[in-house]
Amino acid sequence: MGDARAGEERAGEERLRTSTVASRRGAAVAVWYLRAVTFLNFLSAVWVSLGQDLRRHNTENYFTPYLLTAGFASGVFTMFLAITMRRRKRAAWILNLVLSGLFLLLFAFAMCFPEIRQYAQNWISLGLTALFVAALLVGRREFYAVGDRSNPRLAAAVAVGGLLVTSLLAAFLVTVTNHAHDEYRSTFVDRWRYGTMRLVSLAADDTRFAGITTPGWVNVTINVLSTVLLCAVLYAAFRSRRAVDPLSEGDEERLRALLDRHGERDSLGYFALRREKSVVWSPTGKAAVAYRVVSGVSLASGDPIGDPEAWPGAIEPWLAEAREHGWTPAVMGASEEAGTIYARHGLDALELGDEAIVEIQEFTLEGRAMRTVRQAYNRVKRAGYEVRVRRHRDIPADEMAYLLKRADDWRDGATERGFSMALGRLGDPADGECVMLECWSGHAGDGAGELRAVLSFVPWGPQGLSLDLMRRDRDSENGLMEFMVIELLQRAAEIQITQVSLNFAMFRSVFERGSRLGAGPVLRLWRSLLSFFSRWWQIESLYRANAKYRPIWEPRFLLFEKSGDLLRIGVAAARAEGFLEAPGLPKWLHRTHLESRR
């Protein structure tokens, strides 16, 4: 498996080396041609006179350039081709070359007739189509991204099954809305054929089908079904490869060895051991990038693992692999040091927020600034709550099973959230160095107390912890989580730790600077918008909860190649973190809570 991946990386690097200025320009011309045609197709769909002219030019002695027709369906088709060509999909290049080549031959043959070549427009159409074909041939080296091997079979299945379903649905609509005075002259097969012809846009009116007259909205609905089916077939045909090699046992052992040597560099390093991730290694094996492919985005998190001097050796093959498969590379939660190195490889940075890090020696409950926290802590303690702190390896199996059951009972929703700052599992024997905090009402473990909350931390080097999971009983005392965190900070010597990474505060600087005297109108507006969205996403409340401990704020960055990819990266990140279902509705439509990092 490793040899196969190395071969792919070498092939990708070879393609990059053979890229030339001419090939890059040819690829750009092909993509911009499709974008222009997409715009004109959509414009002609809403501009009636332009649409009529285009249709007339395609039915009389005129012809238009490659793919330039009138309608939303053709606009969607060309837009999809433009997107896939921009992502350097080899299959899209082949499809365009075959179709445009056939169109060019047909146009060249048509120009043999005097009644065709007498119109200047036809010569322009022939020239533009030839230019597009030439651009494809010149830029052929730039279209190297391969899709999933199952795409052709999947696209064929979607086309056949989708056409059957949509044609039957179209026939049903025609049957129930047919208001022809002689409708008895049409059979169900006739109505099915009519609906099918409408789906493939071969029927221009009802007069060709005796006994069938339908309202205009039915024809529009059938055209919409046709567009949906076309989008589904195109997606199946050009979808990116979903994943490469999942994290193997050998990979996990090597990552743990690197974390033992360099784990103190990044508080998020241990989260690279999430087993749904894949990993790319540097040639020396001294560094690695862990990532997951989501919605065509190769999404890494945190800093590369290992020796910083070897980081470029892992970043380069990760980027090469992303380009090989047409994935969009992105990094969530990188530190400033890693962001600087990624920037040397062509990635840009956007500050996401700050990570709250508490130094044990600097933390105290004394002083006026900590009065509110101190009072809340004492109130919970007087209520009879106790905290037990143990490494996972020291918890008996039956007790761990009970903790897992209670944690699952308290989880808000069926989706396990977290990706960049969550391990995604609890109680695994391999994670014995993780630390569990259990909060009991009454004496812990004497049979009379009741478990009310759990916190789990992953190792951050030999003397640090990073918050992984936070669950509590909804009926428990307010301030229970703060009480547990303070107990951990005060008893840090028991488990020999010197620093703790808590929650990630998104856009912390906006809330902090936006509330100061003299803040500008743009900053105040930005702060107001974030406060509004905090009703669903606990953005501001996370910042306030973190600030209680007076932590050190460490900035974290989102890294990306092109600003145009930010929306796609945002959707992929939301899916990876568990806030969006695979096809479906965003979680912020409900008042959910950030359980994994709250």
N, C-alpha and C positions, 0 to 999 in steps of 0.2 A: 504493500500500500504506500509506504514511504517512497519507494522507487518511482511509482506511478506519479505521485505528486511532484517529485523532483523533476520528472520528465516534463510535466505540464508547465512547471515554473520555467524550465530552460526554454521550452517552446515559446512561452509568453515573452521572455526576455529577448529571444531571437527576433520575434515579430517587432518588438519595440525598436531594436537596433536597425531593422530594415525600413523603418518608417522614414519618409523623406518629406521635404517641404511640399513637393508636388502632390504626394499622396494625401497629406493632411488637408491641402487646399481642395483637392478633388472631393474628399469626404465631406468637407464643409459645404461645398457647392451643392452636393446631392441632398444634404440635410436641409439646407435653406430653400432649395427648390420645393421639397415636400412641405415645408412650413408655409411657403407662399401659396401653394396650391390648396392647402388646408384652409387658409384664411379666405381665399376666393370661393371655395366650395361652401363654407359657412355663410359668407356674405351673400352669395347667390341664393341661398335657401331662404333668407329673410328679405332680400331685395328682389321683388317679383320680376321687374323688367329685366334685370341682369340674369336671373335664372331662366327666363323665357328665351333670352338671346343665346345663352349657353346651350340649352336644349335644342334650339333651332339649328345652331351651328353643328351639332352632333347628329342631326337627322337629314340635313340637306347636303349640298355640295361643299360643306365646310367640315373641318375637324379641328378639335382643340388639342393642346399639348397633353402629354401623358398624365392621366388621372384627373384632369380638370373637367369636372362635371358639376351639376347643380344638385344640392341636397345635403341634408344632415348625415345620411348614411355614408355618402362618399367622403364627407368632411371627417367623420369619425375614422373611416378607413385610412385616409391619408395622414391624419393626426397620429394614429397608432404607428404607422410606418415611420413617420418622422421621429417619434419618440424612440422606437426600437433601433432606428439607424443611428440616432445620437448616442445610444448606449452601445454602439458598435456590434450589434448582433449579426453574426454571419448568416443566419437563416433569412433575416430581413434583406440583406444585401443580395442573396441568391434570388429571392422572390422578386425583388425590384428589377434585377438584371433580366430575369426571364420575361417578366411582363413587359417591361419597357423595350426590350429587344424585339419581342413579337410585335408590339405596337409600331416600333420604328420600321420594321420590315413591311408591315401593312400600309403604313403611311407612304413609304417609298414606292410601293407598288401602285397605290392610288394616284400618286403624282404622275404616273405615266399617262393618265387620261387628261385631255385638254380642258374639259369642263371642271376639273379639280385644280389643276395647277394655275389656272387663270386668276385665282384669288390670292392676294398677298398674305392673307391671314394663314392660309394653309402652309405657305413657305415658313412663316414664323413658327407655327406649331411644329413643323418638321424640324426646324433648327433647334427649338427648345428641347424637344424630345431627344434629338441627337446629342445635344449638350449634356443632358442628364445621363444618358448612356455612357458618354465619354467620361463624365465625372465619376461614375461608378467604377469604370475600368481603371482609371488613374488612381482612385482611392481605395482599391481593393485590399491593400495591405492593412488599412485602418479598421477593417471589419473582421475582427478576430474572435469576438466573444461567442462562446458556444452555449447552447441551451441544454436543457435536460434531454437525454436520449429518448425518453418516452413521449416527447412533445408531439411528433407526427401522429402516433397512434391515438394520443389523447385528443388532438385536434380533430382527427377523423371521427372519433366516437362522439365528440361534442357536436360536430356538424351534422352527422346522421341522426343522432338522438334528438338534438335540438330542433332540426328541421321537421322531424316527425311530430314532436310535441307542439311546436308553434303552428305548424300547418293544421293540425287537428283543432287547436284553439281558434285559429283564424276561421276554419270551416264552421265551428260552433257559433262564432260571432256573426258570420254571414247568415247562417240558418235562422237565428233568433231575431235578426234585424232586417231580413229581406222583405221589402215592401213592394216588389214588382207585382203588377196586376195579373201577370201570367206566371206566377212563381211555380205553379204545378209543372211547368216545362223543364225545371231544373231538378236534378237528382242530388243526393248527398255527395256523390262523386264529383258532380259539376261544381258544387260549392267548395268542395275540398280543393279541386284544381284551381278554382278562382283564388282562394286564399293562398295557395302555394305560389301561384303566379304573382300575386301581390307581394308576397314575401321576397321573391327574387327580382321584383321591380320590372317584370315583363308585361304587366297588364296596365295600360294607360287609362282605360275607362271601362264602364260596365257593358257597353254595347256589344262587345264580342262574346258575351255570355248570355244566352237567351234565358229569360226568367229570373235574372238576378239583378236587383237594384238595391244598393246599400247606402246608408247615410254616410256623409263625409267623414264623421268621426271614427267610423269603423275602419275606413281605409287608412286614416292616420294612425290608429291603434295598431293595425297590422304592420305598417311601416316602422313603428316604434319597436315592435317585436322583432322585425328583421334587423334593426340596428343593434338591439340587445344580443341577438344570436350572433351577429357578425363580431361584436366585441368579445363575446365568450370564445368564439373560435380563434380569433387573433390572440387572445390572452393565452389560450392553451397551446397555440403554435409557437409563441415567442417567449414564454415564461422562462425566467432564469432558473438555473439549477438551484434547488432548494438548499442543499447543504453539501459539505464535503465529507470529511471523516470525523465522526464524533470523537470526543475525548476517550482515548483508550486507557487501559490500566497502566501501560508503559508510559504514556504521556503524563498521566496523573503522578506517577512516581517521580518522573523527571521534573515536573513542575514543583512538587513538594521539596525536592532537593534544592531547586533554585530558591524557593521561599525560605528554606532553612539558612541559606547563605546571604540572601539579599531581601528578605521579606520585610525588614524594618523600613525600607525606602518608601513603600506605598501602603497606606492603610487599606486600600482596596485590593491588594494583591491576592489575598486568599480567595476572593470571589472568582478568580480565574478558574477555580476548581469546579465550578458548576458543570455538570456532566452533559448538558445539552450543547455546550460550546465545542468548537473545534480549535485547533492550535497550529500555528505555523512557527517553525523553529529557525533560528539563525544557523548558518553552515557550521559554526563551532559548537552549537548546542548550549551556548552560554546565555541565550536570551530567547524569548518566545512572545508571540502576540496571540492572546486568546480572543475569540470572536464568535459571533453567531450570525447566521444569514436570516434576515427577516424582511419580507416584502422586497426582495432584491437589493437589500442593503447589507453589506458586510460590516456588522456593528461590533466594534471592539469596545472594551470598557477599562477605565483606569489606565495605568502606565504599562508598558511592556514588562514582562517578568524577567528578572535576571540582571546581569551586569550592564549598566548604562552604556559602556563602551561598545557592547555587542548589540545594543538596541537597533541601530540601522540595519544590521544583518538580518533581523527578524521583520522589520518594517517593510523593507524592499520586497521580499517574497510575498508578504501579505498583500501589498498593493498590486503586485504582478498577478496574483491569483484573482483578486477582485476584477481587474481588467480582463483577465482571461475568460471569466464567466459573465461579464457585463454587470457586475455588482457595483453599487455605489459605496465607496469606502467612507466610514465615519467612526469617530471615537467619542465615547461619552465619559465624562468625568476624568479627563486627563489632568495631571498636574502641570504647573508652569514649566517645569524642567522637561517633561515629556512633550508638551506642546511645542517647545522650541525645537526639539529634534524632529518631530513630525512636520513642522513648518519647513524644514530643510528638504523634505520630500514632497513638497507641493501642497500641503494641507493648510487651510486657513483656520483661525480660531475665533470662537465666540464664547465669552464668559457666561457660564450657566448660573453660577452661584458660589457659595462657600461651604466648605466642610467645617463642622465644629469639632475642634480638638481640645481636650482638657488635659493639661499637664497636672499630674497628681500633686506635685510639690507646690504648685501655685494655687491650688484650690483651697478655699476656706469658706466656712459659713459665717464667719465673723464680719462685723462691719455693717454700716447702715445700708450699703447697696444690696446686701444679701438678706435684709430683714424679712422681706416677703417670702423668700424661699425658705428661710430658717423657720418661720412661723408655720408654713405648710408642712414642712418636714416633721416638726414637733407635734403638730395636730394628728398626722397619720400615725406617728409612733405611739401617741397616747391612746389611739383607738385600738391598740392591741395587735398591730401588724408586725410580723417579723420576716426577715429576709435570710435565705440560705444561699451561699455562694459555693459552687463546686465546679470542677472540671467535668466535662462530659464523661471522661473515662472513669471517674470515681462514682458515677451514678449507677446503681444496680439495674439490671435489665427490666425488672418488674416496675421499678419506680420511673424509669425512662419511658416505658410504655404508657404509664398513667399520665405523665407530663405531655406526651405526644397527643393523647386522646383529648386532654383538656385544651391544649393549644388549638387543635382542630375544631373543637366545639366553639371556641371564641373567635375563630376566623370570620371576618366580615365578607361573606360571599364565597362562591366556589372556586374563584380564581386565585391562585397563589401569585401575589405580586412581587415584583423585584427582578432585577437583572444585573445592573451595574453595582448595586450595593446590597445584594442579598444572595445567600448561598443556595436557596431553593430546596433545602432539605434540613431535617432536624433529627438528631439521634443516630446518625450514621456512625458505625464503629470507626471509620477512618478519620473522623473528626474529634478524636478524643481530647485534643488540646483546646477545643472550644469551651467557653465558660457559660454555665447556666445560673441564672438568678431566679429563685422561686420565692414568691411572696405569699405568706400564709396569714390568715386571720386566726390568731392563737399560736401556740408553740408549734414550730415547724416539725413535722414528722412524728408527732406523738400520738397520732390517730384521732385526736380531738380537734385539731386545727383543720381549716379548709383552704385549699389552694385557690388564690384569687388572681394571680398574674405570673407570667414568666417573661424573662428577657434572655436572649442568647447572643453571645459575642463570639466572633471568630478571632483567631490569633493575628496580631499585627507585629510580626517579628517576635523576638524572644520576650519583650517586656511591654507589649502593647496589645490593646483589644480594639475591635471595630464592631459597632452595633450591627447585628444581622436581623434579629426578629424580635418583635414586641407584641405581646398578646395579653389581654386582661379580661376579666369578667366585667361585663357592662354594669352590673349592679354593685360593684365594689366602690370603695371610697375614692372621691376625686383626689387627684394628686398622687396616686399610687405609683405611677411611673417615675415621677420626680423623686419620690421617696426611695425607690429601688436604685436609681442611678446614684443618688447621693450615698446610699449605703455602700455601693460598689467603690465609689471614690474614697470613702473613709476607710474601707477595709482592703484597700489595694495591696497592702503588704502581705496579706494572707496568700495571695496568688502571684505575688512578685511582679506587679506591673507598675509602670511609671507614666503611661499615657493612654487615653481612651478617645477613640473617634466616635462621635455621636451622629446625629442626623445631618443630612445635607440640606442646607437652606437655599432654596432656589431664589435668585434675584435678591439676595440679602442686601446688597449695596443700595438697591433702589429704595427699599423700605428705610434703611438707615439714613441715607442722604436726603430722601424725599421728605422726611419728617423734620429736618433741621430748618432753622431760621434762614431765610434767604434762598431756599431751594427754588430753582427756576420753574416756569409754567410747564415745560415739557416733562421735567422730572416729576412734578406733582401730578400731572395727568397720568403718566406711566404708573406711578404708585397707586393712584385711584383705580386704574384698570385692574392691576394685580390684586388689590383689596377686594374688588368686585368678584373676580374669579376665585378668590379664596373661599367663597361660599361653598364651592364644590371641591376644589383642590386646596388642601390646607397649606397654601404657600406662606401666608403671613403668620399663621399660628405656629408653623414649624420654626420659623425664624424666631418668634417670641419665646417658644419653648427652649430653643437652643441657647438663646442669649442669657437665660437665667443663670447658667453656670459660668458666665464670663469666660468663654473659651477663646482660644486662638483661632482666627478664621483663615482657612487655607483655600484660595480660589481654585475652582475646577472649571474645565473648559470643554466645549463641544468642538471637535475638529472635523473639517469637511473640505472637499475639493472645490465645489462650485456652489455659489449662493443659491442658484436655481434648484439645487437638490435639497434645500433645507426643509421644505414641506414634506418631501418623501422621507427624509431622515426622521423628522418629527413623528410621522405616522408609524414608522418602523420602531422607533424608540418607545412610543406609547404601547405598541403591541408587545414588545419585549418585556416592558415593565408590568404588563398585565392590565393596562387601562383601556385597551381596545381589544375586542374579540377579533378572531381571524377575519371574517368578512364583515362583522356587524357593527352594532351600535356602540358609540363611545360610552365609557363608564361614567363620564361626568353628567350624563343625563339623569343619574341618580345621585343621591347624597352619600357617596361612599367615602371611606376613610383610608388614608395611606397606612395600612396596617404594618407593612413590612419595614417602613422606615419612619414611622410617625413619632 
